[in-house]
Amino acid sequence: MSLDFVSSFKRWLAQQNKANRYCLLISADPDALASAMALRKLLRQKVQRVDIRHINEITRPDNLAMIRYLRIPTSPWRAEDAQEYSHFGLLDSQPTHHSAFASYTYSLVVDHHPDEEIAQFLRSDAYCLVRKGIGATSTILTRLIKGTGQRPGPLLATALLYGIRTDTASFERSGGEEDLKAYHWLFKYANAALLRRICRSEYLRAWLPLFARAFRSLKDCPGNGAHASLNEVKNADLLVSIADFFTKVHGLRWIAVSGVVEKKIVVIFRGDGARDVGQMAKQCFGGLGQGGGHRNLARAEFLLNVVPDNIKPAEFVHQKLAGYHVLRKREEGA
């Protein structure tokens, strides 16, 4: 990772003043929460106010544990609160990733996902730092913390450590030399007991019947894959947790877990990299709504009314997955 961005960040930071009121918008997950916590530390001595606001409902136990034990001051975003802020920052995401983000012009964007067309969402003096070869936004913020001569306290170090750990799947899914360097540097300052407590907070007891439903619904798919369906669920975070659980099943190369969330069908993909689940999500469901992601993890969403009346949503998803693999087999045999 080039060190040039540290110098440019320092110059941008030096231009901030006490009249500025910042809102750091995130779609809350461990990497986004940790990154926002770090940027808040960097900004708060320079500006009048820095608030962390999340656009999504936080239901995953590890996220809730992280907020609680690491004292992360985040609150739900409300569009009517926009007038309270003079500047907006966006972390671990880009304005095109969610309709709630696309309503504002940003003074700061820091992300590790592939570049998108975001120039129209940036102020003329904005600082935009997108490093798509990095495993986690927390790695970038760690470099900024270190590069500005600061040291993270135990809570921030633990947050950044967990952010890197989750987004790289403990370096099994992604991550490189810079992520490893950041991880080792943070480990000196982190609270190991708090980290263990957060890592163990993976499931809610109320979810267990839904896990049982997923197990009963499990159907094999070509390519050593499987599909599990849950029908209606309150939040897609449950689908993510179940999909992550299935990655631990020996011999299962990829998994798709589907459910109906507020009149939308959501499909969460996880894989071992042998088959590109990002392409699978895009080709199976991209034409119906949104679909795509990385080689190891992906997501698709489309409206429930797309499904014909004579077929159940779970069966519709399964047919699309099966059809994709039939097409792939034909292409590979051509």
C-alpha positions in Angstrom: 0.0 0.0 0.0 1.5 3.4 -1.0 2.2 5.7 1.9 1.3 8.7 -0.1 -2.3 8.7 1.2 -1.1 9.3 4.7 0.5 12.6 3.7 -2.6 13.6 1.7 -4.8 12.7 4.7 -2.7 14.9 7.0 -3.1 17.8 4.6 -6.9 17.3 4.5 -7.1 17.0 8.3 -5.1 20.2 8.7 -7.8 22.0 6.7 -10.6 21.1 9.2 -11.8 23.7 11.7 -14.0 24.0 14.8 -16.9 25.2 12.8 -17.3 21.8 11.1 -19.9 19.4 12.3 -19.4 15.9 10.9 -21.7 13.0 10.4 -20.0 9.7 9.7 -22.5 7.5 7.9 -22.1 3.7 7.9 -24.0 0.5 7.2 -23.0 -1.0 10.5 -20.9 -4.1 10.5 -17.6 -4.7 12.4 -15.4 -3.2 9.8 -17.6 -0.1 9.4 -18.1 0.4 13.1 -14.3 0.1 13.8 -13.4 2.5 11.0 -15.9 5.1 12.1 -14.6 4.8 15.7 -11.1 5.4 14.4 -12.0 8.3 12.2 -13.9 9.9 15.0 -10.7 9.8 17.1 -8.7 11.5 14.3 -11.3 14.2 13.7 -12.7 15.1 17.1 -9.8 17.3 18.1 -10.1 19.3 14.8 -13.8 19.9 14.5 -16.8 20.9 16.6 -18.7 17.6 16.4 -18.3 14.1 15.1 -21.2 11.7 15.2 -21.5 8.1 14.0 -24.9 7.2 12.4 -25.9 3.9 11.0 -28.5 3.4 8.3 -29.3 -0.2 9.0 -31.0 -2.0 11.9 -28.3 -3.6 14.0 -29.4 -7.2 15.0 -26.3 -9.4 14.7 -25.1 -10.4 18.2 -21.4 -9.7 17.4 -22.2 -6.2 16.2 -24.3 -5.6 19.3 -21.6 -7.0 21.6 -19.0 -4.9 19.8 -21.0 -1.7 20.4 -21.6 -2.6 24.0 -18.2 -3.7 25.1 -16.2 -1.3 23.0 -18.5 1.7 23.8 -19.0 2.7 20.2 -21.2 5.8 20.1 -23.4 5.1 17.1 -27.1 5.9 16.7 -29.7 5.3 13.9 -29.7 7.7 11.0 -32.8 9.9 10.3 -33.0 12.0 7.2 -34.5 14.9 9.1 -31.3 15.2 11.1 -29.2 16.1 8.1 -29.5 19.9 8.8 -27.5 19.4 12.0 -24.3 18.7 10.0 -22.1 20.8 7.8 -20.1 17.8 6.5 -20.7 14.1 5.8 -18.2 11.2 5.8 -18.8 7.7 4.5 -16.8 4.7 5.6 -16.6 1.1 4.3 -19.0 1.9 1.6 -19.6 4.3 -1.4 -22.6 6.6 -2.1 -23.9 4.2 -4.9 -24.2 1.3 -2.4 -27.4 2.4 -0.8 -30.2 4.9 -1.5 -29.7 6.5 1.9 -26.1 7.3 1.1 -26.9 8.8 -2.4 -28.8 11.7 -0.9 -25.7 13.6 0.3 -22.5 15.2 -0.8 -19.4 14.0 1.0 -16.3 15.6 2.3 -14.7 12.2 3.0 -15.0 8.7 1.7 -12.8 5.8 2.9 -13.4 2.3 1.5 -11.7 -0.9 0.4 -14.4 -2.1 -2.1 -13.9 -1.7 -5.9 -14.0 1.9 -7.3 -17.4 3.1 -8.5 -18.5 6.4 -10.1 -18.7 8.6 -7.0 -17.3 11.9 -8.3 -20.8 13.4 -8.4 -21.2 12.8 -4.7 -18.0 14.5 -3.6 -17.4 18.1 -2.6 -14.6 19.9 -4.5 -12.3 19.7 -1.4 -13.3 16.1 -0.5 -10.8 13.5 0.6 -11.5 10.2 -1.2 -9.5 7.2 -0.3 -10.5 3.9 -2.0 -8.0 1.1 -1.8 -9.6 -1.9 -3.4 -6.6 -4.2 -2.9 -6.9 -4.1 0.9 -8.9 -6.7 2.9 -10.6 -4.2 5.3 -11.3 -0.5 5.7 -10.0 -1.0 9.3 -6.6 -1.7 7.8 -6.6 1.7 6.1 -7.7 3.5 9.2 -5.0 1.7 11.2 -2.5 3.0 8.8 -3.9 6.5 9.2 -3.8 6.2 13.0 -0.2 5.0 12.9 0.8 7.5 10.2 -0.4 10.5 12.2 1.7 9.4 15.2 -1.2 8.3 17.4 -1.7 5.1 19.4 -5.0 3.5 19.7 -6.5 2.9 23.1 -7.5 -0.7 24.1 -11.1 -0.3 22.9 -10.2 1.2 19.5 -7.4 -1.3 18.9 -9.8 -4.2 19.7 -12.5 -2.7 17.4 -10.0 -2.4 14.5 -8.6 -5.8 15.1 -12.1 -7.3 15.0 -12.9 -5.3 11.9 -9.9 -6.8 10.0 -10.6 -10.3 11.4 -14.2 -10.3 10.2 -13.7 -8.8 6.8 -10.9 -11.1 5.9 -12.5 -14.1 7.7 -9.3 -14.4 9.8 -7.3 -14.2 6.5 -9.0 -17.2 5.0 -11.2 -15.2 2.6 -9.1 -12.2 1.8 -6.3 -9.9 3.1 -2.7 -9.4 2.4 0.6 -8.1 3.7 -0.8 -4.7 4.8 -3.7 -6.3 6.6 -1.3 -8.6 8.5 0.9 -5.7 9.4 -2.0 -3.8 10.7 -3.3 -6.8 12.6 0.0 -7.5 14.4 0.5 -3.8 15.2 -3.0 -3.5 16.8 -2.6 -6.7 18.8 -0.1 -5.0 21.0 -2.7 -2.5 22.2 -5.9 -4.6 22.0 -7.8 -6.2 24.9 -7.7 -9.9 24.3 -10.4 -10.7 26.8 -12.9 -8.3 25.2 -12.0 -9.7 21.7 -12.8 -13.2 22.8 -16.1 -12.1 24.3 -17.2 -10.4 21.1 -16.0 -13.4 19.0 -18.2 -15.7 21.0 -21.3 -13.6 20.6 -22.4 -15.1 17.3 -25.9 -16.3 17.8 -29.1 -15.4 19.6 -31.0 -18.1 21.4 -34.2 -16.9 19.6 -32.5 -17.8 16.3 -32.2 -21.5 17.0 -35.6 -22.5 15.7 -34.8 -20.7 12.4 -31.5 -22.6 12.2 -33.6 -25.8 12.5 -35.8 -24.5 9.7 -32.7 -23.9 7.5 -31.4 -27.4 8.2 -34.7 -29.0 7.2 -35.0 -27.0 4.0 -31.4 -27.7 2.8 -31.2 -28.9 -0.8 -28.1 -30.0 -2.7 -27.1 -28.0 -5.7 -24.6 -28.8 -8.5 -20.9 -28.0 -7.9 -21.0 -29.3 -4.3 -23.2 -26.5 -3.2 -26.5 -26.2 -1.4 -29.5 -23.9 -0.9 -31.4 -23.3 2.4 -34.5 -21.3 2.7 -36.2 -19.7 5.6 -39.4 -18.1 4.1 -40.1 -14.8 6.0 -37.5 -13.4 8.4 -37.3 -10.0 10.1 -33.8 -9.1 9.1 -31.3 -10.3 6.5 -28.6 -10.5 9.2 -30.0 -13.9 10.2 -29.5 -15.2 6.7 -25.9 -14.0 6.9 -25.2 -15.8 10.2 -26.7 -19.0 8.8 -24.7 -18.8 5.6 -21.5 -18.2 7.6 -22.4 -21.3 9.7 -22.7 -23.5 6.6 -19.2 -22.5 5.5 -17.9 -24.7 8.3 -19.5 -27.8 6.8 -16.9 -30.1 5.3 -17.2 -30.7 1.6 -19.7 -27.9 1.0 -18.1 -25.7 -1.6 -20.8 -23.0 -1.6 -24.0 -22.1 0.1 -27.0 -19.9 -0.8 -29.4 -19.0 2.0 -32.6 -17.2 1.0 -35.5 -15.6 2.8 -38.2 -13.0 2.4 -37.5 -9.6 4.2 -40.1 -6.9 3.9 -41.5 -8.1 0.6 -38.0 -8.6 -0.9 -36.3 -11.9 -1.5 -32.7 -11.8 -0.2 -30.2 -14.4 -1.1 -26.9 -14.6 0.8 -24.0 -16.5 -0.8 -20.8 -17.9 0.7 -18.2 -20.0 -1.0 -14.7 -21.3 -0.7 -13.5 -19.5 -3.9 -13.6 -22.6 -6.2 -16.7 -21.1 -7.8 -17.2 -17.3 -8.0 -20.4 -16.7 -6.0 -20.3 -13.0 -6.9 -20.8 -14.0 -10.6 -23.4 -16.5 -9.6 -25.5 -13.9 -7.7 -25.2 -11.5 -10.6 -26.1 -13.9 -13.3 -28.9 -15.6 -11.4 -30.6 -12.6 -9.9 -29.0 -9.4 -11.3 -31.7 -9.1 -14.0 -34.4 -9.2 -11.4 -33.0 -6.6 -9.0 -29.5 -6.4 -7.5 -27.0 -9.2 -7.4 -23.2 -9.4 -7.1 -20.3 -9.4 -4.7 -16.9 -11.1 -4.3 -15.6 -14.5 -5.3 -16.2 -15.8 -1.7 -19.3 -13.9 -0.6 -22.2 -12.2 -2.4 -25.8 -11.0 -2.0 -28.8 -10.7 -4.2 -32.1 -8.8 -3.6 -35.2 -8.5 -5.7 -38.9 -7.8 -5.1 -41.2 -10.7 -4.1 -43.7 -9.8 -6.8 -41.2 -10.9 -9.4 -42.0 -14.5 -8.4 -44.9 -16.1 -10.4 -48.0 -16.8 -8.3 -47.8 -20.5 -9.0 -44.4 -21.1 -7.4 -43.0 -20.6 -3.9 -40.2 -18.1 -3.4 -37.8 -20.8 -2.1 -38.5 -23.0 -5.1 -38.0 -20.0 -7.5 -34.6 -19.3 -6.0 -33.6 -23.0 -6.2 -34.6 -23.2 -9.9 -32.5 -20.1 -10.7 -29.5 -21.7 -8.9 -29.9 -25.0 -10.7 -30.4 -23.3 -14.1 -27.2 -21.3 -13.6 -25.2 -24.5 -13.1 -26.8 -26.2 -16.1 -25.7 -23.2 -18.2 -22.2 -23.3 -16.7 -21.8 -27.0 -17.5 -22.9 -26.4 -21.1 -20.4 -23.6 -21.5 -17.6 -25.6 -19.9 -18.3 -28.5 -22.3 -18.5 -26.3 -25.4 
